[in-house]
Amino acid sequence: MAPHDDRVTALDTDTGAERWRFYADGPVRLAPVAAEGRLYFTADDGCLYCLDAATGALQWKVRGAPSLRKVL
């Protein structure tokens, strides 16, 4: 997770090598939650994201904010 560049990054726990990287449309300020092979997180773009934990592929994205304005 790197809030300065709007991404979530998965690392291999054995080697520390990067496995995949996903860019959101705004800063990701809190750690993702993992459950049943998926990662869930929010970003400052007002959306809730769901990624495949193994590949980083976007499963779905839902707007939870009432407007398109980004959070400061």
All heavy atoms as TSV, in Angstrom:
chain	resi	resn	atom	element	x	y	z
A	1	MET	N	N	0.852	-1.166	0.000
A	1	MET	CA	C	0.000	0.000	0.000
A	1	MET	C	C	0.900	1.232	0.000
A	1	MET	O	O	1.818	1.322	0.792
A	1	MET	CB	C	-0.867	-0.037	1.247
A	1	MET	CG	C	-1.927	0.999	1.288
A	1	MET	SD	S	-3.013	0.783	2.708
A	1	MET	CE	C	-1.976	1.384	4.005
A	2	ALA	N	N	0.612	2.153	-0.886
A	2	ALA	CA	C	1.412	3.373	-0.967
A	2	ALA	C	C	0.494	4.551	-1.264
A	2	ALA	O	O	0.177	4.810	-2.408
A	2	ALA	CB	C	2.476	3.227	-2.047
A	3	PRO	N	N	0.019	5.276	-0.235
A	3	PRO	CA	C	-0.957	6.328	-0.446
A	3	PRO	C	C	-0.492	7.455	-1.360
A	3	PRO	O	O	-1.291	8.122	-1.963
A	3	PRO	CB	C	-1.267	6.865	0.943
A	3	PRO	CG	C	-0.491	6.071	1.894
A	3	PRO	CD	C	0.337	5.083	1.153
A	4	HIS	N	N	0.809	7.636	-1.476
A	4	HIS	CA	C	1.288	8.720	-2.320
A	4	HIS	C	C	1.142	8.412	-3.805
A	4	HIS	O	O	1.233	9.298	-4.633
A	4	HIS	CB	C	2.740	9.051	-1.986
A	4	HIS	CG	C	3.686	7.913	-2.207
A	4	HIS	ND1	N	3.831	6.898	-1.290
A	4	HIS	CD2	C	4.480	7.610	-3.240
A	4	HIS	CE1	C	4.713	6.017	-1.760
A	4	HIS	NE2	N	5.118	6.430	-2.928
A	5	ASP	N	N	0.908	7.162	-4.173
A	5	ASP	CA	C	0.716	6.864	-5.595
A	5	ASP	C	C	-0.507	5.981	-5.863
A	5	ASP	O	O	-0.589	5.341	-6.904
A	5	ASP	CB	C	1.976	6.292	-6.222
A	5	ASP	CG	C	2.408	4.979	-5.601
A	5	ASP	OD1	O	1.717	4.465	-4.716
A	5	ASP	OD2	O	3.460	4.466	-6.012
A	6	ASP	N	N	-1.446	5.964	-4.938
A	6	ASP	CA	C	-2.773	5.376	-5.161
A	6	ASP	C	C	-2.766	3.881	-5.471
A	6	ASP	O	O	-3.593	3.405	-6.223
A	6	ASP	CB	C	-3.495	6.106	-6.306
A	6	ASP	CG	C	-3.547	7.601	-6.135
A	6	ASP	OD1	O	-3.256	8.099	-5.027
A	6	ASP	OD2	O	-3.892	8.292	-7.101
A	7	ARG	N	N	-1.872	3.127	-4.875
A	7	ARG	CA	C	-1.791	1.711	-5.236
A	7	ARG	C	C	-1.855	0.771	-4.038
A	7	ARG	O	O	-1.558	1.135	-2.910
A	7	ARG	CB	C	-0.529	1.421	-6.020
A	7	ARG	CG	C	0.717	1.508	-5.172
A	7	ARG	CD	C	1.935	1.166	-5.960
A	7	ARG	NE	N	3.111	1.389	-5.116
A	7	ARG	CZ	C	4.319	1.046	-5.448
A	7	ARG	NH1	N	4.548	0.471	-6.596
A	7	ARG	NH2	N	5.314	1.282	-4.631
A	8	VAL	N	N	-2.204	-0.476	-4.352
A	8	VAL	CA	C	-2.099	-1.599	-3.433
A	8	VAL	C	C	-1.130	-2.573	-4.096
A	8	VAL	O	O	-1.271	-2.865	-5.290
A	8	VAL	CB	C	-3.469	-2.281	-3.199
A	8	VAL	CG1	C	-3.322	-3.542	-2.374
A	8	VAL	CG2	C	-4.427	-1.317	-2.541
A	9	THR	N	N	-0.151	-3.052	-3.342
A	9	THR	CA	C	0.864	-3.946	-3.888
A	9	THR	C	C	0.895	-5.227	-3.073
A	9	THR	O	O	0.880	-5.188	-1.845
A	9	THR	CB	C	2.253	-3.281	-3.834
A	9	THR	OG1	O	2.189	-2.028	-4.514
A	9	THR	CG2	C	3.316	-4.148	-4.480
A	10	ALA	N	N	0.954	-6.359	-3.756
A	10	ALA	CA	C	1.076	-7.658	-3.084
A	10	ALA	C	C	2.513	-8.139	-3.213
A	10	ALA	O	O	3.101	-8.091	-4.300
A	10	ALA	CB	C	0.137	-8.677	-3.718
A	11	LEU	N	N	3.076	-8.586	-2.092
A	11	LEU	CA	C	4.441	-9.098	-2.079
A	11	LEU	C	C	4.445	-10.585	-1.756
A	11	LEU	O	O	3.611	-11.064	-0.984
A	11	LEU	CB	C	5.271	-8.356	-1.028
A	11	LEU	CG	C	5.340	-6.843	-1.172
A	11	LEU	CD1	C	6.117	-6.240	-0.007
A	11	LEU	CD2	C	5.953	-6.457	-2.499
A	12	ASP	N	N	5.384	-11.312	-2.327
A	12	ASP	CA	C	5.564	-12.721	-2.018
A	12	ASP	C	C	6.126	-12.826	-0.602
A	12	ASP	O	O	7.145	-12.197	-0.288
A	12	ASP	CB	C	6.528	-13.342	-3.025
A	12	ASP	CG	C	6.666	-14.831	-2.843
A	12	ASP	OD1	O	7.253	-15.252	-1.813
A	12	ASP	OD2	O	6.190	-15.575	-3.707
A	13	THR	N	N	5.479	-13.596	0.264
A	13	THR	CA	C	5.918	-13.678	1.660
A	13	THR	C	C	7.238	-14.429	1.831
A	13	THR	O	O	7.912	-14.258	2.842
A	13	THR	CB	C	4.840	-14.344	2.548
A	13	THR	OG1	O	4.542	-15.628	2.021
A	13	THR	CG2	C	3.601	-13.486	2.606
A	14	ASP	N	N	7.629	-15.248	0.859
A	14	ASP	CA	C	8.891	-15.979	0.958
A	14	ASP	C	C	10.074	-15.151	0.471
A	14	ASP	O	O	11.146	-15.163	1.079
A	14	ASP	CB	C	8.834	-17.278	0.151
A	14	ASP	CG	C	7.865	-18.281	0.752
A	14	ASP	OD1	O	7.733	-18.312	1.997
A	14	ASP	OD2	O	7.241	-19.027	-0.013
A	15	THR	N	N	9.882	-14.423	-0.623
A	15	THR	CA	C	11.005	-13.720	-1.244
A	15	THR	C	C	10.963	-12.196	-1.086
A	15	THR	O	O	11.981	-11.536	-1.255
A	15	THR	CB	C	11.036	-14.020	-2.755
A	15	THR	OG1	O	9.865	-13.453	-3.361
A	15	THR	CG2	C	11.105	-15.517	-3.020
A	16	GLY	N	N	9.787	-11.656	-0.807
A	16	GLY	CA	C	9.639	-10.201	-0.738
A	16	GLY	C	C	9.459	-9.559	-2.100
A	16	GLY	O	O	9.316	-8.350	-2.209
A	17	ALA	N	N	9.473	-10.375	-3.156
A	17	ALA	CA	C	9.303	-9.849	-4.516
A	17	ALA	C	C	7.856	-9.412	-4.743
A	17	ALA	O	O	6.925	-9.989	-4.185
A	17	ALA	CB	C	9.684	-10.911	-5.540
A	18	GLU	N	N	7.700	-8.414	-5.581
A	18	GLU	CA	C	6.358	-7.945	-5.912
A	18	GLU	C	C	5.642	-8.988	-6.772
A	18	GLU	O	O	6.186	-9.478	-7.747
A	18	GLU	CB	C	6.456	-6.626	-6.682
A	18	GLU	CG	C	5.106	-6.012	-6.974
A	18	GLU	CD	C	5.215	-4.656	-7.630
A	18	GLU	OE1	O	5.865	-3.764	-7.042
A	18	GLU	OE2	O	4.664	-4.502	-8.722
A	19	ARG	N	N	4.397	-9.308	-6.376
A	19	ARG	CA	C	3.581	-10.256	-7.141
A	19	ARG	C	C	2.658	-9.539	-8.108
A	19	ARG	O	O	2.473	-9.955	-9.232
A	19	ARG	CB	C	2.770	-11.142	-6.208
A	19	ARG	CG	C	3.659	-12.049	-5.355
A	19	ARG	CD	C	2.873	-12.964	-4.493
A	19	ARG	NE	N	2.090	-13.857	-5.326
A	19	ARG	CZ	C	1.071	-14.580	-4.877
A	19	ARG	NH1	N	0.725	-14.514	-3.614
A	19	ARG	NH2	N	0.398	-15.362	-5.678
A	20	TRP	N	N	2.029	-8.473	-7.636
A	20	TRP	CA	C	1.173	-7.652	-8.495
A	20	TRP	C	C	0.984	-6.287	-7.874
A	20	TRP	O	O	1.281	-6.082	-6.709
A	20	TRP	CB	C	-0.166	-8.318	-8.814
A	20	TRP	CG	C	-0.984	-8.752	-7.629
A	20	TRP	CD1	C	-1.115	-10.025	-7.154
A	20	TRP	CD2	C	-1.803	-7.931	-6.773
A	20	TRP	NE1	N	-1.937	-10.042	-6.055
A	20	TRP	CE2	C	-2.386	-8.775	-5.801
A	20	TRP	CE3	C	-2.100	-6.580	-6.713
A	20	TRP	CZ2	C	-3.240	-8.297	-4.809
A	20	TRP	CZ3	C	-2.948	-6.103	-5.726
A	20	TRP	CH2	C	-3.513	-6.966	-4.798
A	21	ARG	N	N	0.457	-5.367	-8.697
A	21	ARG	CA	C	0.221	-3.985	-8.263
A	21	ARG	C	C	-1.110	-3.541	-8.879
A	21	ARG	O	O	-1.374	-3.805	-10.044
A	21	ARG	CB	C	1.361	-3.130	-8.783
A	21	ARG	CG	C	1.268	-1.689	-8.484
A	21	ARG	CD	C	2.398	-0.933	-9.134
A	21	ARG	NE	N	3.703	-1.473	-8.739
A	21	ARG	CZ	C	4.849	-0.941	-9.076
A	21	ARG	NH1	N	4.886	0.127	-9.832
A	21	ARG	NH2	N	5.967	-1.485	-8.673
A	22	PHE	N	N	-1.934	-2.858	-8.071
A	22	PHE	CA	C	-3.222	-2.333	-8.547
A	22	PHE	C	C	-3.303	-0.854	-8.203
A	22	PHE	O	O	-3.027	-0.461	-7.076
A	22	PHE	CB	C	-4.391	-3.071	-7.889
A	22	PHE	CG	C	-5.730	-2.542	-8.317
A	22	PHE	CD1	C	-6.330	-3.002	-9.478
A	22	PHE	CD2	C	-6.363	-1.563	-7.572
A	22	PHE	CE1	C	-7.555	-2.490	-9.893
A	22	PHE	CE2	C	-7.591	-1.053	-7.973
A	22	PHE	CZ	C	-8.184	-1.513	-9.137
A	23	TYR	N	N	-3.682	-0.039	-9.180
A	23	TYR	CA	C	-3.842	1.396	-8.963
A	23	TYR	C	C	-5.315	1.754	-8.842
A	23	TYR	O	O	-6.112	1.414	-9.717
A	23	TYR	CB	C	-3.223	2.195	-10.113
A	23	TYR	CG	C	-1.723	2.199	-10.057
A	23	TYR	CD1	C	-0.987	1.250	-10.739
A	23	TYR	CD2	C	-1.043	3.139	-9.293
A	23	TYR	CE1	C	0.394	1.239	-10.682
A	23	TYR	CE2	C	0.346	3.134	-9.223
A	23	TYR	CZ	C	1.045	2.182	-9.922
A	23	TYR	OH	O	2.415	2.159	-9.851
A	24	ALA	N	N	-5.669	2.442	-7.768
A	24	ALA	CA	C	-7.014	2.978	-7.568
A	24	ALA	C	C	-7.057	4.386	-8.166
A	24	ALA	O	O	-6.043	4.903	-8.633
A	24	ALA	CB	C	-7.348	3.009	-6.079
A	25	ASP	N	N	-8.219	5.008	-8.108
A	25	ASP	CA	C	-8.384	6.356	-8.643
A	25	ASP	C	C	-8.231	7.433	-7.570
A	25	ASP	O	O	-8.706	8.556	-7.746
A	25	ASP	CB	C	-9.747	6.476	-9.330
A	25	ASP	CG	C	-9.822	5.624	-10.585
A	25	ASP	OD1	O	-8.792	5.482	-11.271
A	25	ASP	OD2	O	-10.902	5.093	-10.880
A	26	GLY	N	N	-7.596	7.089	-6.477
A	26	GLY	CA	C	-7.332	8.026	-5.393
A	26	GLY	C	C	-6.473	7.328	-4.355
A	26	GLY	O	O	-6.277	6.108	-4.409
A	27	PRO	N	N	-5.922	8.077	-3.406
A	27	PRO	CA	C	-5.075	7.482	-2.371
A	27	PRO	C	C	-5.777	6.376	-1.582
A	27	PRO	O	O	-6.956	6.478	-1.276
A	27	PRO	CB	C	-4.746	8.662	-1.462
A	27	PRO	CG	C	-4.856	9.857	-2.343
A	27	PRO	CD	C	-5.988	9.541	-3.280
A	28	VAL	N	N	-5.029	5.323	-1.298
A	28	VAL	CA	C	-5.497	4.211	-0.464
A	28	VAL	C	C	-4.831	4.417	0.893
A	28	VAL	O	O	-3.634	4.208	1.039
A	28	VAL	CB	C	-5.102	2.845	-1.067
A	28	VAL	CG1	C	-5.558	1.709	-0.174
A	28	VAL	CG2	C	-5.661	2.707	-2.469
A	29	ARG	N	N	-5.600	4.835	1.885
A	29	ARG	CA	C	-5.007	5.241	3.166
A	29	ARG	C	C	-5.039	4.153	4.244
A	29	ARG	O	O	-4.304	4.226	5.211
A	29	ARG	CB	C	-5.713	6.489	3.678
A	29	ARG	CG	C	-5.553	7.648	2.720
A	29	ARG	CD	C	-6.142	8.918	3.262
A	29	ARG	NE	N	-6.137	9.954	2.255
A	29	ARG	CZ	C	-5.109	10.743	1.975
A	29	ARG	NH1	N	-3.983	10.599	2.633
A	29	ARG	NH2	N	-5.202	11.661	1.044
A	30	LEU	N	N	-5.897	3.158	4.094
A	30	LEU	CA	C	-6.004	2.103	5.103
A	30	LEU	C	C	-5.689	0.751	4.473
A	30	LEU	O	O	-5.915	0.536	3.282
A	30	LEU	CB	C	-7.414	2.088	5.699
A	30	LEU	CG	C	-7.855	3.397	6.360
A	30	LEU	CD1	C	-9.323	3.331	6.736
A	30	LEU	CD2	C	-6.998	3.692	7.580
A	31	ALA	N	N	-5.203	-0.164	5.284
A	31	ALA	CA	C	-4.847	-1.493	4.798
A	31	ALA	C	C	-6.075	-2.241	4.290
A	31	ALA	O	O	-7.158	-2.121	4.855
A	31	ALA	CB	C	-4.187	-2.293	5.917
A	32	PRO	N	N	-5.908	-3.023	3.227
A	32	PRO	CA	C	-7.014	-3.847	2.726
A	32	PRO	C	C	-7.395	-4.933	3.726
A	32	PRO	O	O	-6.606	-5.313	4.584
A	32	PRO	CB	C	-6.441	-4.489	1.458
A	32	PRO	CG	C	-5.250	-3.673	1.109
A	32	PRO	CD	C	-4.731	-3.119	2.386
A	33	VAL	N	N	-8.607	-5.439	3.567
A	33	VAL	CA	C	-9.090	-6.576	4.350
A	33	VAL	C	C	-9.112	-7.782	3.411
A	33	VAL	O	O	-9.626	-7.695	2.293
A	33	VAL	CB	C	-10.506	-6.305	4.899
A	33	VAL	CG1	C	-11.084	-7.545	5.547
A	33	VAL	CG2	C	-10.468	-5.148	5.874
A	34	ALA	N	N	-8.562	-8.911	3.859
A	34	ALA	CA	C	-8.534	-10.132	3.062
A	34	ALA	C	C	-9.566	-11.115	3.591
A	34	ALA	O	O	-9.657	-11.335	4.803
A	34	ALA	CB	C	-7.149	-10.761	3.114
A	35	ALA	N	N	-10.345	-11.706	2.674
A	35	ALA	CA	C	-11.335	-12.720	3.046
A	35	ALA	C	C	-11.655	-13.577	1.829
A	35	ALA	O	O	-11.932	-13.052	0.746
A	35	ALA	CB	C	-12.608	-12.066	3.570
A	36	GLU	N	N	-11.568	-14.879	2.009
A	36	GLU	CA	C	-11.965	-15.855	0.988
A	36	GLU	C	C	-11.358	-15.574	-0.381
A	36	GLU	O	O	-12.034	-15.590	-1.409
A	36	GLU	CB	C	-13.484	-15.933	0.905
A	36	GLU	CG	C	-14.111	-16.389	2.213
A	36	GLU	CD	C	-15.624	-16.504	2.163
A	36	GLU	OE1	O	-16.219	-16.303	1.086
A	36	GLU	OE2	O	-16.194	-16.801	3.214
A	37	GLY	N	N	-10.047	-15.281	-0.396
A	37	GLY	CA	C	-9.342	-15.100	-1.659
A	37	GLY	C	C	-9.533	-13.752	-2.320
A	37	GLY	O	O	-9.161	-13.575	-3.474
A	38	ARG	N	N	-10.093	-12.803	-1.594
A	38	ARG	CA	C	-10.303	-11.463	-2.143
A	38	ARG	C	C	-9.776	-10.410	-1.190
A	38	ARG	O	O	-9.681	-10.632	0.007
A	38	ARG	CB	C	-11.780	-11.227	-2.416
A	38	ARG	CG	C	-12.291	-12.138	-3.505
A	38	ARG	CD	C	-13.667	-11.800	-3.926
A	38	ARG	NE	N	-14.056	-12.688	-5.007
A	38	ARG	CZ	C	-15.155	-12.544	-5.690
A	38	ARG	NH1	N	-15.986	-11.564	-5.409
A	38	ARG	NH2	N	-15.440	-13.383	-6.660
A	39	LEU	N	N	-9.452	-9.248	-1.742
A	39	LEU	CA	C	-9.040	-8.087	-0.952
A	39	LEU	C	C	-10.075	-6.991	-1.126
A	39	LEU	O	O	-10.524	-6.731	-2.244
A	39	LEU	CB	C	-7.696	-7.548	-1.426
A	39	LEU	CG	C	-6.480	-8.415	-1.213
A	39	LEU	CD1	C	-5.245	-7.717	-1.767
A	39	LEU	CD2	C	-6.279	-8.719	0.258
A	40	TYR	N	N	-10.427	-6.349	-0.022
A	40	TYR	CA	C	-11.396	-5.257	-0.037
A	40	TYR	C	C	-10.728	-4.025	0.546
A	40	TYR	O	O	-10.068	-4.103	1.575
A	40	TYR	CB	C	-12.624	-5.613	0.801
A	40	TYR	CG	C	-13.317	-6.873	0.345
A	40	TYR	CD1	C	-12.951	-8.115	0.854
A	40	TYR	CD2	C	-14.338	-6.821	-0.591
A	40	TYR	CE1	C	-13.585	-9.279	0.439
A	40	TYR	CE2	C	-14.982	-7.974	-1.009
A	40	TYR	CZ	C	-14.598	-9.193	-0.500
A	40	TYR	OH	O	-15.233	-10.338	-0.916
A	41	PHE	N	N	-10.898	-2.876	-0.113
A	41	PHE	CA	C	-10.338	-1.631	0.406
A	41	PHE	C	C	-11.090	-0.448	-0.176
A	41	PHE	O	O	-11.796	-0.566	-1.168
A	41	PHE	CB	C	-8.837	-1.518	0.094
A	41	PHE	CG	C	-8.520	-1.411	-1.368
A	41	PHE	CD1	C	-8.380	-0.165	-1.971
A	41	PHE	CD2	C	-8.369	-2.542	-2.144
A	41	PHE	CE1	C	-8.095	-0.057	-3.319
A	41	PHE	CE2	C	-8.087	-2.449	-3.493
A	41	PHE	CZ	C	-7.948	-1.204	-4.087
A	42	THR	N	N	-10.927	0.686	0.477
A	42	THR	CA	C	-11.501	1.929	-0.020
A	42	THR	C	C	-10.379	2.871	-0.418
A	42	THR	O	O	-9.237	2.724	0.021
A	42	THR	CB	C	-12.372	2.626	1.044
A	42	THR	OG1	O	-11.565	2.891	2.187
A	42	THR	CG2	C	-13.557	1.758	1.433
A	43	ALA	N	N	-10.728	3.820	-1.265
A	43	ALA	CA	C	-9.779	4.847	-1.684
A	43	ALA	C	C	-10.450	6.204	-1.571
A	43	ALA	O	O	-11.678	6.286	-1.416
A	43	ALA	CB	C	-9.312	4.587	-3.116
A	44	ASP	N	N	-9.662	7.241	-1.674
A	44	ASP	CA	C	-10.196	8.593	-1.567
A	44	ASP	C	C	-11.047	8.995	-2.765
A	44	ASP	O	O	-11.553	10.106	-2.809
A	44	ASP	CB	C	-9.067	9.597	-1.371
A	44	ASP	CG	C	-8.530	9.602	0.048
A	44	ASP	OD1	O	-8.990	8.784	0.865
A	44	ASP	OD2	O	-7.644	10.422	0.337
A	45	ASP	N	N	-11.198	8.125	-3.738
A	45	ASP	CA	C	-12.106	8.411	-4.854
A	45	ASP	C	C	-13.554	8.109	-4.481
A	45	ASP	O	O	-14.459	8.282	-5.289
A	45	ASP	CB	C	-11.702	7.635	-6.100
A	45	ASP	CG	C	-11.761	6.134	-5.921
A	45	ASP	OD1	O	-12.033	5.655	-4.807
A	45	ASP	OD2	O	-11.519	5.408	-6.908
A	46	GLY	N	N	-13.780	7.641	-3.240
A	46	GLY	CA	C	-15.129	7.361	-2.769
A	46	GLY	C	C	-15.634	5.986	-3.133
A	46	GLY	O	O	-16.823	5.710	-3.026
A	47	CYS	N	N	-14.738	5.089	-3.547
A	47	CYS	CA	C	-15.153	3.755	-3.984
A	47	CYS	C	C	-14.636	2.660	-3.055
A	47	CYS	O	O	-13.584	2.794	-2.432
A	47	CYS	CB	C	-14.649	3.476	-5.397
A	47	CYS	SG	S	-15.431	4.496	-6.644
A	48	LEU	N	N	-15.402	1.568	-3.017
A	48	LEU	CA	C	-14.999	0.324	-2.372
A	48	LEU	C	C	-14.568	-0.610	-3.489
A	48	LEU	O	O	-15.301	-0.796	-4.467
A	48	LEU	CB	C	-16.164	-0.285	-1.598
A	48	LEU	CG	C	-15.975	-1.698	-1.069
A	48	LEU	CD1	C	-14.850	-1.758	-0.039
A	48	LEU	CD2	C	-17.269	-2.226	-0.477
A	49	TYR	N	N	-13.376	-1.168	-3.361
A	49	TYR	CA	C	-12.808	-2.053	-4.376
A	49	TYR	C	C	-12.763	-3.481	-3.860
A	49	TYR	O	O	-12.548	-3.705	-2.672
A	49	TYR	CB	C	-11.369	-1.645	-4.692
A	49	TYR	CG	C	-11.224	-0.341	-5.430
A	49	TYR	CD1	C	-11.244	0.870	-4.752
A	49	TYR	CD2	C	-11.037	-0.329	-6.802
A	49	TYR	CE1	C	-11.084	2.071	-5.426
A	49	TYR	CE2	C	-10.878	0.867	-7.486
A	49	TYR	CZ	C	-10.900	2.058	-6.792
A	49	TYR	OH	O	-10.746	3.239	-7.460
A	50	CYS	N	N	-12.895	-4.433	-4.777
A	50	CYS	CA	C	-12.695	-5.850	-4.489
A	50	CYS	C	C	-11.742	-6.402	-5.540
A	50	CYS	O	O	-12.017	-6.308	-6.745
A	50	CYS	CB	C	-14.024	-6.599	-4.524
A	50	CYS	SG	S	-13.838	-8.379	-4.283
A	51	LEU	N	N	-10.623	-6.972	-5.079
A	51	LEU	CA	C	-9.626	-7.553	-5.979
A	51	LEU	C	C	-9.474	-9.033	-5.712
A	51	LEU	O	O	-9.652	-9.496	-4.585
A	51	LEU	CB	C	-8.250	-6.901	-5.756
A	51	LEU	CG	C	-8.134	-5.394	-5.833
A	51	LEU	CD1	C	-6.677	-4.992	-5.604
A	51	LEU	CD2	C	-8.634	-4.876	-7.150
A	52	ASP	N	N	-9.095	-9.784	-6.733
A	52	ASP	CA	C	-8.681	-11.170	-6.561
A	52	ASP	C	C	-7.329	-11.124	-5.853
A	52	ASP	O	O	-6.387	-10.485	-6.345
A	52	ASP	CB	C	-8.562	-11.854	-7.918
A	52	ASP	CG	C	-8.139	-13.288	-7.791
A	52	ASP	OD1	O	-6.935	-13.540	-7.541
A	52	ASP	OD2	O	-8.996	-14.172	-7.934
A	53	ALA	N	N	-7.209	-11.765	-4.706
A	53	ALA	CA	C	-5.983	-11.686	-3.908
A	53	ALA	C	C	-4.790	-12.345	-4.602
A	53	ALA	O	O	-3.654	-11.925	-4.399
A	53	ALA	CB	C	-6.204	-12.324	-2.540
A	54	ALA	N	N	-5.022	-13.341	-5.423
A	54	ALA	CA	C	-3.924	-14.038	-6.083
A	54	ALA	C	C	-3.360	-13.260	-7.272
A	54	ALA	O	O	-2.150	-13.282	-7.512
A	54	ALA	CB	C	-4.383	-15.414	-6.548
A	55	THR	N	N	-4.218	-12.556	-7.988
A	55	THR	CA	C	-3.792	-11.904	-9.230
A	55	THR	C	C	-3.844	-10.380	-9.202
A	55	THR	O	O	-3.236	-9.727	-10.043
A	55	THR	CB	C	-4.676	-12.367	-10.398
A	55	THR	OG1	O	-6.011	-11.893	-10.190
A	55	THR	CG2	C	-4.658	-13.882	-10.537
A	56	GLY	N	N	-4.617	-9.812	-8.282
A	56	GLY	CA	C	-4.804	-8.370	-8.247
A	56	GLY	C	C	-5.831	-7.868	-9.235
A	56	GLY	O	O	-6.025	-6.668	-9.389
A	57	ALA	N	N	-6.517	-8.782	-9.901
A	57	ALA	CA	C	-7.529	-8.390	-10.890
A	57	ALA	C	C	-8.751	-7.792	-10.190
A	57	ALA	O	O	-9.218	-8.319	-9.174
A	57	ALA	CB	C	-7.955	-9.598	-11.724
A	58	LEU	N	N	-9.257	-6.705	-10.742
A	58	LEU	CA	C	-10.444	-6.058	-10.199
A	58	LEU	C	C	-11.658	-6.963	-10.383
A	58	LEU	O	O	-11.955	-7.407	-11.496
A	58	LEU	CB	C	-10.685	-4.720	-10.911
A	58	LEU	CG	C	-11.896	-3.922	-10.458
A	58	LEU	CD1	C	-11.735	-3.465	-9.009
A	58	LEU	CD2	C	-12.103	-2.722	-11.383
A	59	GLN	N	N	-12.346	-7.261	-9.288
A	59	GLN	CA	C	-13.568	-8.066	-9.340
A	59	GLN	C	C	-14.789	-7.159	-9.457
A	59	GLN	O	O	-15.690	-7.433	-10.216
A	59	GLN	CB	C	-13.689	-8.945	-8.092
A	59	GLN	CG	C	-12.529	-9.894	-7.900
A	59	GLN	CD	C	-12.407	-10.871	-9.060
A	59	GLN	OE1	O	-13.313	-11.653	-9.319
A	59	GLN	NE2	N	-11.305	-10.810	-9.774
A	60	TRP	N	N	-14.791	-6.088	-8.664
A	60	TRP	CA	C	-15.829	-5.074	-8.757
A	60	TRP	C	C	-15.394	-3.816	-8.036
A	60	TRP	O	O	-14.440	-3.824	-7.267
A	60	TRP	CB	C	-17.185	-5.561	-8.259
A	60	TRP	CG	C	-17.225	-6.236	-6.917
A	60	TRP	CD1	C	-17.261	-7.582	-6.685
A	60	TRP	CD2	C	-17.249	-5.621	-5.618
A	60	TRP	NE1	N	-17.288	-7.831	-5.333
A	60	TRP	CE2	C	-17.299	-6.641	-4.650
A	60	TRP	CE3	C	-17.225	-4.307	-5.168
A	60	TRP	CZ2	C	-17.326	-6.385	-3.291
A	60	TRP	CZ3	C	-17.257	-4.043	-3.802
A	60	TRP	CH2	C	-17.310	-5.092	-2.894
A	61	LYS	N	N	-16.103	-2.731	-8.337
A	61	LYS	CA	C	-15.830	-1.422	-7.742
A	61	LYS	C	C	-17.187	-0.750	-7.566
A	61	LYS	O	O	-17.996	-0.719	-8.497
A	61	LYS	CB	C	-14.954	-0.616	-8.705
A	61	LYS	CG	C	-14.703	0.807	-8.329
A	61	LYS	CD	C	-13.828	1.440	-9.417
A	61	LYS	CE	C	-13.746	2.929	-9.258
A	61	LYS	NZ	N	-12.935	3.543	-10.328
A	62	VAL	N	N	-17.446	-0.237	-6.359
A	62	VAL	CA	C	-18.736	0.382	-6.048
A	62	VAL	C	C	-18.507	1.782	-5.494
A	62	VAL	O	O	-17.699	1.958	-4.588
A	62	VAL	CB	C	-19.518	-0.463	-5.011
A	62	VAL	CG1	C	-20.802	0.218	-4.596
A	62	VAL	CG2	C	-19.791	-1.849	-5.545
A	63	ARG	N	N	-19.217	2.746	-6.038
A	63	ARG	CA	C	-19.145	4.121	-5.520
A	63	ARG	C	C	-20.008	4.217	-4.286
A	63	ARG	O	O	-21.194	3.942	-4.340
A	63	ARG	CB	C	-19.606	5.114	-6.573
A	63	ARG	CG	C	-19.724	6.527	-6.018
A	63	ARG	CD	C	-19.697	7.577	-7.075
A	63	ARG	NE	N	-18.412	7.716	-7.719
A	63	ARG	CZ	C	-17.331	8.247	-7.150
A	63	ARG	NH1	N	-17.368	8.668	-5.926
A	63	ARG	NH2	N	-16.197	8.354	-7.812
A	64	GLY	N	N	-19.407	4.627	-3.182
A	64	GLY	CA	C	-20.142	4.778	-1.941
A	64	GLY	C	C	-20.366	6.224	-1.555
A	64	GLY	O	O	-21.179	6.533	-0.694
A	65	ALA	N	N	-19.632	7.107	-2.218
A	65	ALA	CA	C	-19.738	8.544	-1.910
A	65	ALA	C	C	-20.910	9.154	-2.677
A	65	ALA	O	O	-21.228	8.718	-3.779
A	65	ALA	CB	C	-18.445	9.243	-2.262
A	66	PRO	N	N	-21.528	10.187	-2.125
A	66	PRO	CA	C	-22.682	10.795	-2.770
A	66	PRO	C	C	-22.343	11.686	-3.966
A	66	PRO	O	O	-23.225	12.059	-4.723
A	66	PRO	CB	C	-23.308	11.628	-1.652
A	66	PRO	CG	C	-22.188	11.900	-0.717
A	66	PRO	CD	C	-21.269	10.719	-0.805
A	67	SER	N	N	-21.045	12.004	-4.168
A	67	SER	CA	C	-20.685	12.858	-5.290
A	67	SER	C	C	-19.343	12.426	-5.867
A	67	SER	O	O	-18.669	11.552	-5.309
A	67	SER	CB	C	-20.608	14.316	-4.850
A	67	SER	OG	O	-19.443	14.535	-4.092
A	68	LEU	N	N	-18.957	13.042	-6.966
A	68	LEU	CA	C	-17.683	12.710	-7.599
A	68	LEU	C	C	-16.495	13.472	-7.011
A	68	LEU	O	O	-15.373	13.267	-7.405
A	68	LEU	CB	C	-17.758	13.000	-9.104
A	68	LEU	CG	C	-18.758	12.131	-9.870
A	68	LEU	CD1	C	-18.805	12.555	-11.339
A	68	LEU	CD2	C	-18.382	10.665	-9.762
A	69	ARG	N	N	-16.753	14.340	-6.025
A	69	ARG	CA	C	-15.665	15.087	-5.395
A	69	ARG	C	C	-14.780	14.137	-4.607
A	69	ARG	O	O	-15.266	13.249	-3.908
A	69	ARG	CB	C	-16.230	16.153	-4.466
A	69	ARG	CG	C	-16.956	17.239	-5.225
A	69	ARG	CD	C	-17.506	18.276	-4.307
A	69	ARG	NE	N	-16.426	18.881	-3.551
A	69	ARG	CZ	C	-16.627	19.692	-2.520
A	69	ARG	NH1	N	-17.851	20.001	-2.129
A	69	ARG	NH2	N	-15.617	20.214	-1.871
A	70	LYS	N	N	-13.504	14.335	-4.712
A	70	LYS	CA	C	-12.555	13.489	-3.983
A	70	LYS	C	C	-12.370	14.018	-2.566
A	70	LYS	O	O	-12.471	15.201	-2.315
A	70	LYS	CB	C	-11.217	13.451	-4.702
A	70	LYS	CG	C	-11.357	12.846	-6.084
A	70	LYS	CD	C	-10.049	12.413	-6.607
A	70	LYS	CE	C	-10.153	12.008	-8.036
A	70	LYS	NZ	N	-10.265	10.689	-8.348
A	71	VAL	N	N	-12.066	13.123	-1.650
A	71	VAL	CA	C	-11.793	13.485	-0.256
A	71	VAL	C	C	-10.405	14.093	-0.180
A	71	VAL	O	O	-9.480	13.616	-0.820
A	71	VAL	CB	C	-11.887	12.240	0.651
A	71	VAL	CG1	C	-11.523	12.581	2.068
A	71	VAL	CG2	C	-13.245	11.626	0.562
A	72	LEU	N	N	-10.245	15.135	0.601
A	72	LEU	CA	C	-8.912	15.748	0.755
A	72	LEU	C	C	-8.129	15.044	1.827
A	72	LEU	O	O	-8.625	14.596	2.799
A	72	LEU	CB	C	-9.046	17.222	1.105
A	72	LEU	CG	C	-9.703	18.066	0.028
A	72	LEU	CD1	C	-9.828	19.502	0.529
A	72	LEU	CD2	C	-8.882	18.055	-1.237
